[in-house]
C-alpha cells in the first residue's frame, strides 16, 4: 500500500498504449518521466486495453475473404 508521501502516476489508456506499442523514442520519453514514482493502472484501463486487443483479434479471425480479394 502506498502512503501519501509516495504518490503514484495514474496512467490512462493513451499512455499505456504508448508504453506498450509506441515507438522507442516515445517509450523512452515516458520511461524517463515516469521512473521516479510507481505506476497505477486502474482495472477499467486494464479491461479497456484487453477489449481493444480482443476486438482486433476477432476482426482479423472473422474477416470476409471475399473483401480481401478486391
C-alpha positions as CSV (number, residue, x, y, z in Angstrom):
1,X,0.0,0.0,0.0
2,X,1.3,3.4,-0.9
3,X,1.4,6.3,1.6
4,X,0.6,9.9,0.8
5,X,4.3,10.6,0.7
6,X,4.8,8.4,-2.4
7,X,2.0,9.3,-4.9
8,X,1.6,7.1,-7.9
9,X,1.4,8.1,-11.6
10,X,-2.1,7.3,-12.8
11,X,-1.9,6.1,-16.4
12,X,-4.8,6.5,-18.8
13,X,-5.3,4.4,-22.0
14,X,-3.3,6.6,-24.3
15,X,-0.2,6.4,-22.1
16,X,-0.5,2.7,-21.5
17,X,-0.9,2.1,-25.2
18,X,2.1,4.3,-26.0
19,X,4.2,2.5,-23.4
20,X,3.4,-0.9,-24.9
21,X,3.1,-0.2,-28.6
22,X,4.7,3.2,-29.2
23,X,8.0,4.0,-30.9
24,X,11.2,3.5,-29.0
25,X,11.6,7.3,-28.6
26,X,8.1,7.6,-27.2
27,X,8.7,4.7,-24.8
28,X,11.9,6.2,-23.6
29,X,10.2,9.6,-23.1
30,X,7.6,8.1,-20.8
31,X,10.0,5.8,-19.0
32,X,12.3,8.7,-18.2
33,X,9.4,10.9,-17.0
34,X,7.6,8.2,-15.0
35,X,10.5,6.5,-13.4
36,X,10.6,8.2,-10.1
37,X,7.2,7.0,-8.8
38,X,5.2,3.8,-9.0
39,X,2.7,3.5,-11.8
40,X,-1.0,2.9,-11.3
41,X,-3.3,1.5,-14.0
42,X,-6.9,1.1,-12.9
43,X,-9.0,-2.0,-13.6
44,X,-11.1,-0.1,-16.1
45,X,-8.0,0.9,-18.1
46,X,-6.7,-2.7,-18.0
47,X,-10.0,-4.0,-19.3
48,X,-10.1,-1.4,-22.0
49,X,-6.7,-2.5,-23.2
50,X,-7.8,-6.1,-23.3
51,X,-11.1,-5.3,-25.0
52,X,-9.2,-3.3,-27.7
53,X,-6.8,-6.2,-28.3
54,X,-9.6,-8.8,-28.4
55,X,-11.7,-6.8,-30.9
56,X,-8.7,-6.7,-33.3
57,X,-8.1,-10.4,-33.0
58,X,-11.8,-11.2,-33.6
59,X,-11.9,-8.9,-36.5
60,X,-8.9,-10.5,-38.0
61,X,-10.1,-14.0,-37.5
62,X,-13.6,-13.5,-38.9
63,X,-12.7,-11.2,-41.7
64,X,-14.5,-11.8,-45.0
65,X,-12.2,-13.4,-47.5
66,X,-14.2,-12.0,-50.4
67,X,-13.4,-8.5,-49.3
68,X,-9.7,-9.3,-49.2
69,X,-9.7,-10.2,-53.0
70,X,-10.6,-6.6,-54.0
